[in-house]
Amino acid sequence: MAKPVGAGGTPGGIGIFLGGVVVAGIALFLLFSRVVVHSGAMFGWLGVEMGQDGGIVVVLLPFIVGIAILFNNATSRVGWTLMALSLLVLLLAVVSSLRIHFMPTSLPTLLGMFATLAVGLGMMFRSFKASGDGSEDG
């Protein structure tokens, strides 16, 4: 019978790996709970605010033309390119409009969050190293 294989293909360590995932997940939850995300105005690269003064047309018109080309010929590279680039520009406009702020947090709390994350990541990386006697750690 073959020996059980753990994290990273090494013998043992699956328990340590799963424990590290849990600890790192808790740390990321605590860290991300202090982050506030809200949207602002969507500005295009042409200096026109998206949604006002027809700025969104710069993105949607090539998208609609690409869709029309694809209805005519689904294998058209021009249609796929127009559609993909329009969606990419729209996605970048939405992401660039997001404002991300870190809420005020005391230094000991912040250091505790990063230390917990470091412990979790350390446990995960430690599990990839084969244990000394070949038995499972957890």
Order of alpha helices (4+ residues) and beta strands (2+ residues): alpha-beta-alpha-alpha-beta-alpha
